[in-house]
């Protein structure tokens, strides 16, 4: 009786492992896409708020402390995206 249950469990585990391997390429592709998206957003934030901090162009320096915080956050987001990208390779 237990041998039958063991065979059923092993068969189901084999099916699950084959399904996981077929999904891993799609999941990896999605993770890379999201990582690239985070890097692009970090660069855009750095450009927008760095320009505002330096020249006052987009927002006319409405809030300098907020510009500094957004520049720091963009560096943090870029760091997280970069380390995730390195992990995915």
VOFI-890815 format. One record per residue: residue number from 1; z, y, x of N, C-alpha, C in turn. Coordinates in Angstrom, 2 decimals. Layout:
N
{NUM,{Z,Y,X},{Z,Y,X},{Z,Y,X}},
...
***
This chain:
89
{1,{0.00,-1.20,0.81},{0.00,0.00,0.00},{0.00,1.26,0.86}},
{2,{0.86,1.29,1.87},{0.89,2.47,2.72},{-0.36,2.58,3.59}},
{3,{-0.99,1.43,3.89},{-2.22,1.46,4.68},{-3.33,2.15,3.89}},
{4,{-3.35,1.94,2.58},{-4.36,2.58,1.72},{-4.13,4.09,1.70}},
{5,{-2.87,4.50,1.55},{-2.57,5.94,1.56},{-2.91,6.57,2.92}},
{6,{-2.65,5.85,3.98},{-2.97,6.35,5.32},{-4.47,6.53,5.47}},
{7,{-5.26,5.58,4.98},{-6.72,5.70,5.06},{-7.21,6.88,4.23}},
{8,{-6.64,7.07,3.05},{-7.03,8.19,2.20},{-6.70,9.52,2.89}},
{9,{-5.52,9.61,3.48},{-5.12,10.84,4.16},{-6.02,11.11,5.35}},
{10,{-6.31,10.09,6.14},{-7.18,10.28,7.30},{-8.58,10.68,6.89}},
{11,{-9.10,10.10,5.81},{-10.43,10.46,5.32},{-10.45,11.92,4.87}},
{12,{-9.42,12.35,4.16},{-9.36,13.74,3.71},{-9.20,14.70,4.88}},
{13,{-8.42,14.32,5.89},{-8.28,15.17,7.07},{-9.62,15.31,7.80}},
{14,{-10.37,14.23,7.87},{-11.69,14.30,8.51},{-12.62,15.23,7.74}},
{15,{-12.60,15.16,6.43},{-13.42,16.07,5.61},{-13.00,17.52,5.81}},
{16,{-11.68,17.74,5.85},{-11.19,19.11,6.03},{-11.58,19.66,7.40}},
{17,{-11.51,18.83,8.44},{-11.85,19.32,9.77},{-13.34,19.62,9.88}},
{18,{-14.19,18.86,9.21},{-15.61,19.16,9.26},{-15.92,20.45,8.49}},
{19,{-15.19,20.71,7.40},{-15.37,21.96,6.67},{-14.90,23.16,7.49}},
{20,{-13.81,23.00,8.20},{-13.29,24.10,9.01},{-14.26,24.45,10.13}},
{21,{-14.86,23.46,10.76},{-15.79,23.76,11.85},{-17.04,24.45,11.34}},
{22,{-17.47,24.17,10.12},{-18.65,24.85,9.59},{-18.32,26.29,9.19}},
{23,{-17.06,26.56,8.83},{-16.68,27.92,8.45},{-16.33,28.78,9.66}},
{24,{-16.04,28.17,10.79},{-15.55,28.95,11.92},{-16.59,29.94,12.43}},
{25,{-17.86,29.60,12.39},{-18.88,30.55,12.87},{-18.98,31.75,11.94}},
{26,{-18.86,31.53,10.64},{-18.89,32.65,9.70},{-17.67,33.54,9.82}},
{27,{-16.52,32.92,10.02},{-15.29,33.70,10.19},{-15.35,34.49,11.48}},
{28,{-15.86,33.87,12.54},{-15.97,34.56,13.82},{-16.93,35.74,13.72}},
{29,{-18.05,35.56,13.00},{-19.01,36.64,12.81},{-18.38,37.80,12.03}},
{30,{-17.60,37.47,11.01},{-16.93,38.50,10.23},{-15.89,39.23,11.07}},
{31,{-15.15,38.51,11.90},{-14.14,39.14,12.75},{-14.80,40.08,13.76}},
{32,{-15.93,39.68,14.32},{-16.63,40.56,15.25},{-17.15,41.80,14.55}},
{33,{-17.66,41.63,13.34},{-18.15,42.79,12.59},{-17.04,43.77,12.27}},
{34,{-15.89,43.25,11.87},{-14.76,44.13,11.57},{-14.23,44.81,12.83}},
{35,{-14.28,44.11,13.95},{-13.84,44.71,15.20},{-14.77,45.83,15.63}},
{36,{-16.07,45.61,15.51},{-17.03,46.67,15.84},{-16.85,47.85,14.90}},
{37,{-16.60,47.57,13.63},{-16.35,48.65,12.67},{-15.13,49.47,13.06}},
{38,{-14.07,48.81,13.50},{-12.88,49.56,13.91},{-13.15,50.41,15.14}},
{39,{-13.95,49.91,16.07},{-14.29,50.71,17.25},{-15.14,51.92,16.87}},
{40,{-16.07,51.74,15.96},{-16.91,52.86,15.51},{-16.05,53.92,14.80}},
{41,{-15.14,53.47,13.95},{-14.26,54.41,13.25},{-13.38,55.16,14.25}},
{42,{-12.89,54.47,15.27},{-12.06,55.13,16.28},{-12.85,56.21,17.02}},
{43,{-14.10,55.92,17.36},{-14.93,56.92,18.05},{-15.22,58.10,17.13}},
{44,{-15.50,57.83,15.86},{-15.75,58.93,14.92},{-14.52,59.81,14.74}},
{45,{-13.35,59.19,14.62},{-12.12,59.99,14.51},{-11.88,60.82,15.75}},
{46,{-12.12,60.22,16.90},{-11.94,60.95,18.15},{-12.90,62.13,18.24}},
{47,{-14.15,61.93,17.85},{-15.12,63.02,17.88},{-14.76,64.15,16.91}},
{48,{-14.45,63.78,15.69},{-14.18,64.80,14.68},{-12.94,65.62,15.04}},
{49,{-11.83,64.93,15.31},{-10.59,65.66,15.55},{-10.50,66.20,16.97}},
{50,{-11.19,65.57,17.92},{-11.26,66.14,19.26},{-12.07,67.43,19.27}},
{51,{-13.18,67.45,18.52},{-13.95,68.69,18.41},{-13.16,69.77,17.71}},
{52,{-12.43,69.41,16.68},{-11.63,70.41,15.98},{-10.54,70.96,16.90}},
{53,{-9.95,70.08,17.70},{-8.91,70.52,18.63},{-9.49,71.41,19.73}},
{54,{-10.68,71.07,20.21},{-11.28,71.82,21.32},{-11.98,73.10,20.86}},
{55,{-12.76,73.00,19.78},{-13.59,74.14,19.39},{-13.25,74.71,18.02}},
{56,{-12.52,73.95,17.21},{-12.23,74.41,15.86},{-13.43,74.29,14.94}},
{57,{-14.38,73.42,15.30},{-15.63,73.37,14.57},{-15.53,72.80,13.15}},
{58,{-15.13,71.54,12.93},{-15.21,71.05,11.55},{-14.15,71.64,10.61}},
{59,{-12.90,71.77,11.07},{-11.82,72.18,10.16},{-11.20,73.53,10.51}},
{60,{-11.75,74.22,11.47},{-11.29,75.55,11.88},{-9.82,75.56,12.31}},
{61,{-9.41,74.49,13.00},{-8.04,74.35,13.53},{-6.97,74.64,12.47}},
{62,{-7.11,74.02,11.32},{-6.13,74.22,10.26},{-4.73,73.75,10.70}},
{63,{-4.68,72.61,11.37},{-3.39,72.08,11.80},{-3.56,71.40,13.15}},
{64,{-3.14,72.06,14.19},{-3.26,71.52,15.54},{-2.41,70.26,15.74}},
{65,{-1.15,70.21,15.25},{-0.39,68.97,15.41},{-1.04,67.77,14.72}},
{66,{-1.66,68.02,13.58},{-2.35,66.93,12.89},{-3.57,66.46,13.68}},
{67,{-4.28,67.39,14.31},{-5.40,67.01,15.17},{-4.93,66.14,16.32}},
{68,{-3.81,66.52,16.93},{-3.28,65.73,18.04},{-2.88,64.34,17.58}},
{69,{-2.25,64.24,16.42},{-1.84,62.94,15.89},{-3.06,62.07,15.61}},
{70,{-4.11,62.64,15.04},{-5.30,61.86,14.75},{-6.02,61.43,16.02}},
{71,{-6.02,62.25,17.05},{-6.61,61.84,18.32},{-5.82,60.68,18.92}},
{72,{-4.50,60.77,18.88},{-3.67,59.67,19.39},{-3.87,58.39,18.58}},
{73,{-4.00,58.54,17.26},{-4.24,57.36,16.41},{-5.60,56.75,16.69}},
{74,{-6.59,57.59,16.98},{-7.91,57.04,17.29},{-7.88,56.27,18.61}},
{75,{-7.09,56.76,19.59},{-6.92,56.00,20.82},{-6.23,54.66,20.55}},
{76,{-5.22,54.68,19.69},{-4.53,53.44,19.33},{-5.45,52.46,18.63}},
{77,{-6.26,52.95,17.71},{-7.21,52.08,17.00},{-8.24,51.53,17.96}},
{78,{-8.71,52.35,18.89},{-9.68,51.87,19.88},{-9.06,50.81,20.78}},
{79,{-7.80,51.00,21.16},{-7.12,50.00,21.98},{-6.98,48.67,21.24}},
{80,{-6.59,48.74,19.97},{-6.47,47.51,19.18},{-7.82,46.82,19.00}},
{81,{-8.85,47.60,18.73},{-10.19,47.03,18.58},{-10.69,46.41,19.87}},
{82,{-10.44,47.07,20.99},{-10.90,46.57,22.29},{-10.19,45.26,22.65}},
{83,{-8.89,45.21,22.46},{-8.16,43.97,22.78},{-8.57,42.84,21.85}},
{84,{-8.84,43.15,20.60},{-9.31,42.11,19.67},{-10.69,41.62,20.07}},
{85,{-11.56,42.53,20.49},{-12.90,42.15,20.93},{-12.83,41.23,22.15}},
{86,{-11.92,41.56,23.09},{-11.76,40.73,24.28},{-11.21,39.34,23.92}},
{87,{-10.35,39.29,22.90},{-9.81,38.01,22.45},{-10.87,37.14,21.80}},
{88,{-11.81,37.76,21.11},{-12.83,37.00,20.39},{-13.87,36.39,21.32}},
{89,{-14.00,36.93,22.51},{-14.99,36.38,23.46},{-14.53,35.19,24.17}},
***
